[in-house]
Amino acid sequence: MTVRDVMTREYVGVSESDTVLGAVKLMHEEEAGCVVVLRGSDPVGIVTESDVLALVADERDPADVAVSSVMSEPVVSVHADRALSDAAARVSREDIRRLAVTNDGDLVGVLSERDVIAASASLSGVPSVAEGSPGDVGTEGSLGDVGTTGGVTGEPAAGGAARTTGEEGDRYEYSDRSICETCGTLSRELSNVNGQLICADCRDV
């Protein structure tokens, strides 16, 4: 996965001479967490919500302060085709929350810490299906609910639990152990006795 895949393509741009109040109004209208400060087409700084809060805390009037006075500079950038893991490492190393994304010297988007987290969560939460259609989930021969036959690793024990692993891509596996409804222990050998799943020890009692 590359930066281009998850970056925010639409960004709000302002000039160095614009007032902080004007920038804040744009941020509010566009529901953006930052504005990119441009000199022509070149990004020279970023103004974030934190910069605005610091200005207000100093009791300065946003209508009288130029963006250039509060912007964070220089802009830390990353190429759009770099691996997302490289960009995430840079965000952590530089202790920043946003990167300007460039392509052939042009600003093409912004990558935020939130974008990275959302992409990581999406990768870890969605299993990849090597064969078949994702639309088959829940049907026989697919990644169906626990207890159905034909799952990824075959038929689980009755009441078996599903777990997710991240080795060589996310996938679902079934645990082959379940809980005895009489003694509460985890066992691989359960039998249905009078409507209850019980282990071999409880059957012998």
C-alpha positions, -999 to 999 in steps of 0.1 A, spaced: 0 0 0 13 34 -10 7 69 3 -13 77 -28 -38 50 -18 -48 66 15 -39 103 13 -65 130 14 -65 145 -21 -86 176 -12 -68 201 9 -73 237 19 -47 262 7 -40 297 19 -13 323 13 13 336 38 -4 370 39 -39 357 48 -51 362 83 -54 334 108 -91 343 111 -96 337 74 -77 304 76 -99 293 105 -131 302 86 -119 280 57 -110 252 81 -145 254 95 -163 256 62 -143 227 47 -143 207 79 -105 205 77 -80 200 105 -54 221 88 -46 244 60 -15 243 37 3 276 33 13 281 -3 39 304 -20 26 302 -55 22 264 -59 49 255 -34 39 244 2 59 264 27 40 258 59 10 242 76 -14 258 101 -32 233 123 -59 236 150 -32 234 176 -15 265 161 -48 284 163 -53 274 199 -18 285 209 -26 319 193 -58 323 212 -41 312 244 -16 341 239 -46 364 237 -37 375 202 -64 385 177 -66 361 148 -80 389 126 -47 408 130 -22 380 127 -9 367 94 -7 330 87 30 332 82 34 342 119 19 309 133 25 283 106 47 253 112 76 253 89 93 238 69 68 215 55 77 178 58 68 161 26 66 125 12 63 113 -24 29 99 -33 44 66 -44 63 59 -12 52 29 9 27 38 36 49 21 61 78 45 53 55 75 57 42 62 90 78 58 102 85 93 93 55 107 110 66 89 142 103 99 138 95 136 131 68 136 158 43 153 135 7 146 125 7 155 88 28 151 57 25 171 25 22 146 -4 40 155 -36 44 141 -71 70 154 -95 74 184 -72 36 193 -72 15 191 -41 -12 165 -46 -26 159 -11 -20 156 26 -14 125 46 -25 127 82 -19 105 112 -56 97 111 -53 85 75 -25 61 86 -44 47 115 -76 42 95 -56 24 68 -40 1 94 -73 -6 110 -88 -15 77 -60 -39 68 -61 -57 101 -99 -60 102 -107 -72 68 -97 -108 59 -83 -114 24 -100 -141 3 -77 -160 -19 -105 -177 -38 -142 -171 -43 -162 -140 -39 -165 -118 -8 -202 -119 -14 -202 -156 -4 -196 -148 32 -221 -168 54 -227 -195 28 -215 -231 27 -179 -233 14 -170 -197 23 -158 -177 53 -192 -183 69 -202 -181 106 -184 -202 131 -200 -237 131 -207 -239 93 -189 -265 72 -164 -258 44 -146 -229 61 -110 -218 55 -95 -246 76 -123 -271 74 -151 -279 98 -145 -266 134 -155 -284 165 -190 -276 177 -191 -241 191 -155 -235 180 -143 -199 181 -128 -179 152 -96 -160 154 -77 -137 131 -40 -140 122 -18 -115 104 9 -137 91 12 -135 52 -20 -116 50 -50 -115 72 -72 -147 72 -96 -165 94 -88 -197 112 -110 -218 134 -100 -229 169 -106 -267 174 -114 -263 211 -146 -254 228 -158 -249 264 -176 -277 282 -210 -264 294 -208 -285 326 -173 -278 340 -163 -248 319 -129 -263 308 -116 -259 273 -116 -292 255 -111 -306 220 -135 -335 225 -171 -324 233 -202 -345 229 -239 -334 227 -256 -350 257 -292 -339 264 -287 -307 245 -254 -298 263 -218 -299 249 -198 -317 276 -162 -330 278 -151 -366 282 -145 -362 319 -180 -349 326 -195 -378 305 -178 -403 327 -193 -388 359 
